[in-house]
């Protein structure tokens, strides 16, 4: 969110307008999506490790 706000201020200040803002928002969205995907994968792995430990595998 802060990144998008900063992009808005920079875009307005330097005169590149909406195109720069849209590009920055898309970049921020890709980073957020990648982070969320990785967090989901980590959570799945933690659950799998816990499952294996319950079954006695170490």
Secondary structure as a PSIPRED ss2 file (coil, helix, strand):
# PSIPRED VFORMAT (PSIPRED V4.0)

   1 X C   1.000  0.000  0.000
   2 X H   0.000  1.000  0.000
   3 X H   0.000  1.000  0.000
   4 X H   0.000  1.000  0.000
   5 X H   0.000  1.000  0.000
   6 X H   0.000  1.000  0.000
   7 X H   0.000  1.000  0.000
   8 X H   0.000  1.000  0.000
   9 X H   0.000  1.000  0.000
  10 X H   0.000  1.000  0.000
  11 X H   0.000  1.000  0.000
  12 X H   0.000  1.000  0.000
  13 X H   0.000  1.000  0.000
  14 X H   0.000  1.000  0.000
  15 X C   1.000  0.000  0.000
  16 X C   1.000  0.000  0.000
  17 X H   0.000  1.000  0.000
  18 X H   0.000  1.000  0.000
  19 X H   0.000  1.000  0.000
  20 X H   0.000  1.000  0.000
  21 X H   0.000  1.000  0.000
  22 X H   0.000  1.000  0.000
  23 X H   0.000  1.000  0.000
  24 X H   0.000  1.000  0.000
  25 X H   0.000  1.000  0.000
  26 X H   0.000  1.000  0.000
  27 X H   0.000  1.000  0.000
  28 X H   0.000  1.000  0.000
  29 X H   0.000  1.000  0.000
  30 X H   0.000  1.000  0.000
  31 X H   0.000  1.000  0.000
  32 X H   0.000  1.000  0.000
  33 X H   0.000  1.000  0.000
  34 X H   0.000  1.000  0.000
  35 X H   0.000  1.000  0.000
  36 X H   0.000  1.000  0.000
  37 X H   0.000  1.000  0.000
  38 X H   0.000  1.000  0.000
  39 X H   0.000  1.000  0.000
  40 X H   0.000  1.000  0.000
  41 X H   0.000  1.000  0.000
  42 X H   0.000  1.000  0.000
  43 X H   0.000  1.000  0.000
  44 X H   0.000  1.000  0.000
  45 X H   0.000  1.000  0.000
  46 X H   0.000  1.000  0.000
  47 X H   0.000  1.000  0.000
  48 X H   0.000  1.000  0.000
  49 X H   0.000  1.000  0.000
  50 X H   0.000  1.000  0.000
  51 X H   0.000  1.000  0.000
  52 X H   0.000  1.000  0.000
  53 X H   0.000  1.000  0.000
  54 X H   0.000  1.000  0.000
  55 X C   1.000  0.000  0.000
  56 X C   1.000  0.000  0.000
  57 X C   1.000  0.000  0.000
  58 X C   1.000  0.000  0.000
